[in-house]
Amino acid sequence: MTNAEPVFRRSVIDDDPQDGYFLRAVDVDGDGRPDLVASGLTRGEVVWYQNPSWTKRTILSLGDRKPVALDAADLTGDGLPDLVLCHDYGNCMFDCGPRDGVISWLRNPGPDGWDRPWSRRHVADLVACHRVRLGRFTTDSRVQLVALPVVGPEGGAEGVGSAARLMLYDLPDDPVAHDGGWSGRPLDTADFTIVHGVVAARFPGTPRPERESFLLATGEGISWLGTGPGGAWQVRKIGDGVPPQTSVENPEHRFSGSGNLGVARIGGRPCAVILAVEPFHGNTLSVYVRPPGTVAPFDTPWERRQLRVLDPPDGTHDAVGHHVVVADFDGDGDDEFLVGLRGPAPAQGVFYFKLDASGNVLVEKQVSTDSTARIAVADFNGDGRLDFATTAYDTVGYYEIPDPKVCLFTNAFGAPGPVMAPPGGDG
């Protein structure tokens, strides 16, 4: 373990995206270098930036049919990643109805079609769908999709207080020829409100470690969700998060539990420490430590303690933490955390935390002052060290900033070595 001072060199990929919400590292062109795919709720565009020139190309323009989140996988077998996108979100989570929420998949056209919009095919309608994850959740044979609404199927104020309808969709035999929705079924054992933070990975020590399962940050706290040997979905509570708190921005609502999370390997122990932002769009940083002697990481609650409470930046905004990612940035074999804050300043930018296996802070430093909705982690310049990129949080009618940017932060301090991709992020 090292306690090196983090140093990242900032460059601007797009100084005028006129938008900001979602960002994902995806090797769109299949050349071995991670590109960036971004989307936003203001202009309604999905774009990609090609590494290393960072040439910007439009994938899809949806206008006011808001794109929210996306994931990537090769759905057609041609060796290039396609995208699954949730969109048509409605005005916001407090103002969406039964007809708001669509999931589509976008076919990667290859180099002959990158300067034109990608073709879009319908997957499903799902009210308030807010996150999508591709993986092998109940089968080893092919990729599946799990879609996670942020609120219940009623939408709007009623939906905020009801359980979200999490759905699993199976990929058709021929998704290109298939004209219509994918076969879907609900995850009936899941009973969560305000599902916001989602980490999908193959976690060692879980009942089916060869398949992806989830850590979720919801109104109930932090939970593990995955399948057991018989294929049934199981839920394990890890922690309760914070008690109900009144939001400055939404004083008619009281939010509890957790909002975002990342889980780190520390001291040679996978799934050792969780850093969480609590509650939904919250101001509290909490640390969860896996109890000593546990073999199955999520079978028992973890020990929680409060790390920081961020002061409200003014009288009208919450101090909003919106994303947490985990990766080994210094190259010592232990993971570190990045926490993205929306703003306004001083609750804005990216903070780096290095913790020990007991959850104590070894290094803490602000490494960006840019408004941050989401962080993408990859070795963008191929030097064997993990870098990160950010997009601003700029959403018309909710939280707007005058100068949203997409920025790249290249690692200038870590030890080069084999690069391990971080687990699936949240947002």
C-alpha positions as CSV (number, residue, x, y, z in Angstrom):
1,M,0.0,0.0,0.0
2,T,1.2,3.5,-0.9
3,N,0.0,6.8,0.2
4,A,1.0,8.7,-2.8
5,E,-0.4,12.2,-3.4
6,P,-2.8,11.9,-6.4
7,V,-1.8,14.0,-9.5
8,F,-4.1,14.1,-12.5
9,R,-3.5,16.4,-15.6
10,R,-6.7,18.0,-16.8
11,S,-7.6,18.6,-20.4
12,V,-10.9,19.6,-22.0
13,I,-12.5,17.2,-24.5
14,D,-15.6,19.3,-25.2
15,D,-15.8,22.9,-23.9
16,D,-19.4,23.4,-25.1
17,P,-21.5,20.2,-25.0
18,Q,-24.5,22.3,-23.9
19,D,-25.5,19.4,-21.8
20,G,-24.4,17.0,-19.2
21,Y,-25.6,13.9,-17.3
22,F,-24.2,10.5,-18.4
23,L,-20.8,9.3,-19.4
24,R,-19.4,5.9,-20.2
25,A,-16.0,4.6,-21.4
26,V,-16.7,2.3,-24.5
27,D,-14.4,1.1,-27.2
28,V,-16.8,2.1,-29.9
29,D,-14.5,1.6,-32.9
30,G,-12.9,-1.6,-31.6
31,D,-9.3,-0.4,-31.9
32,G,-8.4,-1.3,-28.3
33,R,-8.5,2.3,-27.0
34,P,-11.5,3.4,-24.8
35,D,-13.6,6.1,-26.3
36,L,-16.3,8.1,-24.5
37,V,-20.1,7.9,-25.0
38,A,-22.1,10.8,-23.4
39,S,-25.7,11.9,-23.2
40,G,-27.7,14.6,-21.5
41,L,-31.3,15.5,-20.6
42,T,-31.2,19.0,-22.0
43,R,-30.4,18.7,-25.7
44,G,-31.4,15.1,-25.8
45,E,-28.3,13.9,-27.7
46,V,-26.2,10.8,-27.4
47,V,-22.7,11.4,-28.8
48,W,-19.3,9.6,-28.8
49,Y,-15.8,11.0,-28.7
50,Q,-13.2,9.0,-30.6
51,N,-9.9,8.4,-28.8
52,P,-7.2,9.9,-29.3
53,S,-8.5,12.8,-31.4
54,W,-11.7,13.1,-29.4
55,T,-13.6,13.8,-32.6
56,K,-17.3,14.2,-31.6
57,R,-20.0,12.2,-33.5
58,T,-23.7,12.1,-32.9
59,I,-25.2,8.7,-32.3
60,L,-28.8,9.8,-31.8
61,S,-30.8,13.0,-31.3
62,L,-33.9,12.7,-29.2
63,G,-34.7,16.3,-28.4
64,D,-37.0,16.6,-25.5
65,R,-37.3,12.7,-25.3
66,K,-34.7,12.7,-22.6
67,P,-32.0,10.1,-22.7
68,V,-31.0,9.1,-19.2
69,A,-28.5,6.2,-19.0
70,L,-26.9,3.6,-21.2
71,D,-24.8,0.4,-21.2
72,A,-22.7,-1.3,-23.9
73,A,-22.2,-4.8,-25.2
74,D,-21.9,-6.6,-28.5
75,L,-25.5,-7.6,-29.2
76,T,-25.1,-8.6,-32.8
77,G,-21.9,-10.7,-32.7
78,D,-20.0,-8.4,-35.2
79,G,-17.3,-7.6,-32.6
80,L,-18.4,-4.0,-32.0
81,P,-20.3,-2.7,-29.0
82,D,-23.9,-1.7,-29.3
83,L,-25.8,0.4,-26.8
84,V,-28.9,0.0,-24.7
85,L,-30.4,3.3,-23.8
86,C,-33.3,4.4,-21.5
87,H,-35.1,7.6,-22.5
88,D,-38.4,9.4,-22.8
89,Y,-38.1,9.9,-19.0
90,G,-40.8,12.6,-18.4
91,N,-40.0,15.9,-16.8
92,C,-38.3,14.4,-13.7
93,M,-38.7,11.6,-11.2
94,F,-41.4,13.7,-9.4
95,D,-43.3,14.3,-12.6
96,C,-43.4,11.2,-14.8
97,G,-46.5,9.2,-15.8
98,P,-47.5,5.8,-17.1
99,R,-46.4,6.7,-20.7
100,D,-43.0,7.9,-19.6
101,G,-40.1,5.5,-19.9
102,V,-38.7,3.7,-23.0
103,I,-35.8,1.4,-23.5
104,S,-34.1,1.1,-26.9
105,W,-31.0,-0.5,-28.3
106,L,-28.8,1.3,-30.8
107,R,-26.8,-0.7,-33.4
108,N,-23.2,0.2,-33.9
109,P,-23.0,0.8,-37.7
110,G,-19.2,0.3,-38.0
111,P,-16.9,2.8,-39.7
112,D,-19.1,3.2,-42.8
113,G,-21.9,4.6,-40.7
114,W,-20.3,6.5,-37.8
115,D,-21.0,9.9,-39.4
116,R,-24.8,9.1,-39.5
117,P,-27.3,8.4,-36.7
118,W,-27.3,4.9,-35.4
119,S,-30.4,2.7,-36.0
120,R,-32.7,2.4,-33.0
121,R,-34.9,-0.6,-32.1
122,H,-37.5,-0.9,-29.4
123,V,-36.8,-3.1,-26.3
124,A,-39.6,-2.2,-23.8
125,D,-41.6,0.5,-22.2
126,L,-40.9,1.0,-18.5
127,V,-42.0,3.9,-16.4
128,A,-39.2,6.1,-15.0
129,C,-36.5,3.7,-16.2
130,H,-33.3,5.3,-14.8
131,R,-30.5,2.8,-15.1
132,V,-29.8,-0.2,-17.5
133,R,-27.2,-3.0,-17.0
134,L,-26.1,-5.6,-19.5
135,G,-24.7,-8.9,-18.2
136,R,-25.3,-12.6,-17.6
137,F,-27.6,-12.5,-14.6
138,T,-29.5,-15.8,-14.7
139,T,-27.8,-17.6,-17.6
140,D,-24.3,-18.3,-18.9
141,S,-25.4,-18.4,-22.6
142,R,-26.1,-14.9,-23.6
143,V,-26.2,-11.3,-22.5
144,Q,-29.3,-10.1,-20.7
145,L,-30.6,-6.7,-19.7
146,V,-31.7,-5.5,-16.2
147,A,-33.6,-2.2,-16.2
148,L,-34.0,-0.3,-13.0
149,P,-36.6,2.5,-12.6
150,V,-35.9,5.1,-10.0
151,V,-39.5,5.2,-8.7
152,G,-42.6,3.0,-8.8
153,P,-44.8,2.3,-11.8
154,E,-47.3,4.9,-10.8
155,G,-44.8,7.6,-11.6
156,G,-44.8,11.1,-10.1
157,A,-45.2,11.8,-6.4
158,E,-47.1,8.6,-5.8
159,G,-44.3,6.6,-7.5
160,V,-41.6,8.2,-5.3
161,G,-43.1,6.4,-2.3
162,S,-43.7,3.0,-3.9
163,A,-41.5,0.1,-4.9
164,A,-39.7,0.4,-8.3
165,R,-40.4,-2.4,-10.8
166,L,-37.1,-3.9,-11.6
167,M,-37.2,-5.9,-14.9
168,L,-35.0,-8.6,-16.6
169,Y,-35.1,-8.9,-20.4
170,D,-33.8,-11.7,-22.5
171,L,-32.0,-10.9,-25.8
172,P,-33.9,-12.2,-28.9
173,D,-32.2,-14.9,-31.0
174,D,-31.7,-12.4,-33.7
175,P,-32.0,-8.8,-32.3
176,V,-31.5,-7.2,-35.7
177,A,-34.4,-9.1,-37.3
178,H,-36.6,-9.0,-34.2
179,D,-39.2,-6.2,-34.6
180,G,-40.8,-5.5,-31.2
181,G,-40.1,-5.7,-27.5
182,W,-37.8,-8.1,-25.8
183,S,-39.2,-10.8,-23.5
184,G,-39.2,-9.4,-19.9
185,R,-40.2,-10.4,-16.4
186,P,-40.0,-8.6,-13.0
187,L,-37.5,-9.3,-10.3
188,D,-40.3,-10.1,-7.8
189,T,-38.0,-10.4,-4.8
190,A,-36.8,-6.8,-5.2
191,D,-38.8,-4.3,-3.2
192,F,-36.9,-1.0,-3.2
193,T,-37.9,2.6,-3.4
194,I,-35.8,5.4,-5.1
195,V,-33.3,3.1,-6.8
196,H,-30.4,5.4,-7.7
197,G,-26.9,3.8,-7.2
198,V,-26.2,0.6,-9.2
199,V,-23.0,-1.4,-9.2
200,A,-23.1,-4.6,-11.3
201,A,-20.2,-7.0,-11.2
202,R,-19.1,-10.7,-10.6
203,F,-18.6,-10.5,-6.9
204,P,-16.4,-13.3,-5.3
205,G,-18.1,-15.2,-2.5
206,T,-21.7,-14.7,-3.7
207,P,-24.0,-17.7,-4.5
208,R,-23.2,-17.5,-8.2
209,P,-19.9,-15.6,-8.5
210,E,-19.6,-16.5,-12.2
211,R,-22.7,-14.3,-12.9
212,E,-23.2,-10.6,-12.5
213,S,-25.1,-9.4,-9.4
214,F,-25.9,-6.0,-7.9
215,L,-25.1,-3.7,-5.1
216,L,-27.9,-1.1,-4.9
217,A,-28.2,2.2,-3.1
218,T,-31.9,2.8,-2.5
219,G,-34.2,4.5,0.0
220,E,-33.8,1.4,2.1
221,G,-30.0,1.7,2.3
222,I,-27.4,-0.6,0.6
223,S,-28.4,-4.1,-0.5
224,W,-27.0,-7.0,-2.5
225,L,-29.3,-8.4,-5.2
226,G,-28.5,-11.6,-7.1
227,T,-29.5,-15.1,-8.0
228,G,-28.9,-18.2,-5.9
229,P,-28.1,-21.8,-7.0
230,G,-31.8,-22.4,-7.9
231,G,-32.0,-19.3,-10.0
232,A,-34.3,-17.4,-7.7
233,W,-33.4,-13.8,-6.9
234,Q,-32.2,-13.0,-3.4
235,V,-31.7,-9.8,-1.4
236,R,-29.2,-9.2,1.4
237,K,-29.2,-6.0,3.5
238,I,-25.8,-4.5,4.0
239,G,-26.7,-1.3,5.8
240,D,-29.6,1.1,6.4
241,G,-28.0,4.4,5.3
242,V,-29.2,7.6,6.9
243,P,-32.6,8.3,8.5
244,P,-35.1,10.5,6.6
245,Q,-33.8,13.9,5.8
246,T,-35.7,16.9,4.3
247,S,-34.2,18.0,1.0
248,V,-33.5,21.8,0.6
249,E,-34.4,21.5,-3.1
250,N,-37.5,19.4,-2.6
251,P,-38.7,20.3,0.9
252,E,-42.0,18.3,0.4
253,H,-39.9,15.1,0.3
254,R,-37.8,13.4,2.9
255,F,-35.1,11.0,1.6
256,S,-33.5,8.2,3.5
257,G,-31.1,5.3,2.9
258,S,-28.4,5.6,0.4
259,G,-27.9,7.2,-3.0
260,N,-24.6,6.0,-4.6
261,L,-21.8,3.6,-3.8
262,G,-18.5,2.0,-4.8
263,V,-17.0,-1.1,-3.3
264,A,-13.2,-1.6,-3.1
265,R,-10.6,-4.3,-2.9
266,I,-8.2,-3.4,-0.1
267,G,-5.5,-5.4,1.6
268,G,-5.9,-8.3,-0.8
269,R,-9.6,-8.6,0.3
270,P,-12.2,-8.2,-2.4
271,C,-15.4,-6.4,-1.4
272,A,-13.7,-5.0,1.7
273,V,-14.9,-1.4,2.0
274,I,-17.9,0.6,0.6
275,L,-17.9,4.4,0.3
276,A,-21.4,5.7,-0.1
277,V,-23.1,9.1,-0.7
278,E,-26.3,9.2,1.3
279,P,-29.3,9.6,0.9
280,F,-30.6,10.2,-2.7
281,H,-28.7,13.2,-4.1
282,G,-27.2,13.4,-0.7
283,N,-24.6,15.3,1.3
284,T,-23.3,12.5,3.7
285,L,-20.3,10.4,2.9
286,S,-20.4,7.1,4.8
287,V,-18.0,4.2,5.0
288,Y,-19.1,0.6,5.3
289,V,-16.5,-2.1,6.4
290,R,-17.0,-5.8,5.8
291,P,-17.0,-7.6,9.2
292,P,-13.8,-9.6,9.8
293,G,-13.9,-13.3,9.3
294,T,-16.8,-13.3,6.8
295,V,-16.4,-15.5,3.7
296,A,-19.6,-14.6,1.9
297,P,-19.3,-10.8,1.6
298,F,-22.9,-9.8,1.7
299,D,-24.6,-12.4,4.0
300,T,-24.4,-10.1,7.1
301,P,-24.7,-6.3,7.6
302,W,-21.5,-4.3,7.4
303,E,-20.2,-1.8,10.0
304,R,-21.1,1.7,9.0
305,R,-19.8,5.1,10.1
306,Q,-20.1,8.6,8.9
307,L,-17.1,10.0,7.1
308,R,-18.1,13.5,6.1
309,V,-21.2,15.7,6.0
310,L,-21.0,18.3,3.2
311,D,-22.3,21.7,4.0
312,P,-25.2,23.0,1.8
313,P,-23.6,25.4,-0.6
314,D,-26.4,28.0,-0.4
315,G,-30.0,28.2,0.8
316,T,-31.6,26.7,-2.3
317,H,-29.4,23.7,-3.3
318,D,-28.4,20.4,-1.6
319,A,-24.8,19.5,-1.5
320,V,-25.3,16.8,-4.1
321,G,-23.0,13.8,-4.4
322,H,-24.0,12.0,-7.7
323,H,-21.4,9.3,-8.5
324,V,-18.9,7.1,-6.8
325,V,-16.3,5.0,-8.7
326,V,-13.6,2.7,-7.5
327,A,-10.3,1.8,-9.2
328,D,-6.6,1.2,-8.4
329,F,-5.3,4.6,-9.5
330,D,-1.9,4.5,-7.7
331,G,-1.0,1.0,-8.8
332,D,-0.4,-0.6,-5.4
333,G,-3.0,-3.3,-5.7
334,D,-5.6,-1.5,-3.5
335,D,-8.5,0.4,-4.8
336,E,-9.2,4.1,-4.3
337,F,-12.5,6.0,-4.5
338,L,-13.5,9.0,-6.6
339,V,-16.7,10.9,-5.5
340,G,-18.3,13.2,-8.0
341,L,-20.2,16.3,-6.8
342,R,-22.7,18.2,-8.9
343,G,-22.3,21.7,-7.3
344,P,-22.6,24.5,-6.8
345,A,-19.2,25.2,-5.4
346,P,-17.7,24.4,-2.9
347,A,-19.7,21.2,-3.2
348,Q,-18.5,20.6,-6.7
349,G,-15.9,18.6,-8.5
350,V,-14.2,15.2,-7.8
351,F,-12.7,14.1,-4.5
352,Y,-10.1,11.3,-4.2
353,F,-10.1,9.1,-1.1
354,K,-7.7,6.3,-0.2
355,L,-8.9,4.2,2.7
356,D,-7.4,1.4,4.7
357,A,-9.1,-1.9,5.3
358,S,-10.8,-0.4,8.4
359,G,-12.2,2.5,6.5
360,N,-9.8,5.1,7.8
361,V,-8.8,7.9,5.5
362,L,-5.2,7.7,4.4
363,V,-5.3,10.3,1.6
364,E,-8.0,12.8,0.7
365,K,-7.7,15.4,-2.0
366,Q,-9.9,17.4,-4.4
367,V,-8.7,16.5,-7.9
368,S,-11.2,18.4,-10.0
369,T,-13.4,21.5,-9.5
370,D,-15.7,20.8,-12.5
371,S,-19.3,20.1,-11.9
372,T,-19.5,16.3,-12.1
373,A,-22.6,14.1,-12.8
374,R,-20.7,11.0,-13.8
375,I,-17.1,9.7,-13.9
376,A,-15.8,7.2,-16.5
377,V,-12.6,5.3,-15.6
378,A,-10.2,3.7,-18.1
379,D,-6.6,3.8,-19.3
380,F,-7.3,6.4,-22.0
381,N,-3.7,7.1,-23.1
382,G,-2.4,3.5,-22.9
383,D,0.4,4.1,-20.4
384,G,-0.8,1.4,-18.0
385,R,-2.3,3.7,-15.5
386,L,-6.0,4.4,-14.9
387,D,-7.3,7.9,-15.8
388,F,-10.8,9.3,-15.5
389,A,-13.2,11.6,-17.4
390,T,-16.1,13.6,-16.2
391,T,-19.2,15.2,-17.6
392,A,-21.1,18.0,-15.9
393,Y,-24.5,17.9,-14.3
394,D,-26.6,20.3,-16.4
395,T,-30.3,19.5,-16.6
396,V,-32.8,22.1,-17.8
397,G,-35.4,23.1,-15.3
398,Y,-33.7,21.4,-12.4
399,Y,-30.0,22.3,-12.1
400,E,-28.2,24.3,-14.7
401,I,-24.7,25.6,-15.0
402,P,-23.3,28.2,-17.4
403,D,-20.3,26.2,-18.7
404,P,-20.8,22.4,-18.8
405,K,-17.7,20.5,-20.0
406,V,-16.5,17.0,-20.7
407,C,-13.0,16.7,-19.2
408,L,-10.2,14.2,-19.2
409,F,-7.9,13.7,-16.2
410,T,-4.8,11.7,-17.0
411,N,-2.9,9.9,-14.3
412,A,0.5,11.4,-13.5
413,F,1.4,9.7,-10.3
414,G,0.5,6.0,-10.3
415,A,2.8,3.0,-10.9
416,P,2.1,1.5,-14.4
417,G,1.0,-2.1,-14.4
418,P,-1.7,-4.4,-15.6
419,V,-4.9,-2.4,-15.8
420,M,-8.0,-4.0,-14.2
421,A,-11.3,-2.5,-15.4
422,P,-13.3,-1.1,-12.5
423,P,-16.7,-2.7,-11.7
424,G,-19.8,-1.4,-13.3
425,G,-20.5,2.1,-12.1
426,D,-23.7,3.8,-10.9
427,G,-24.9,7.3,-11.4
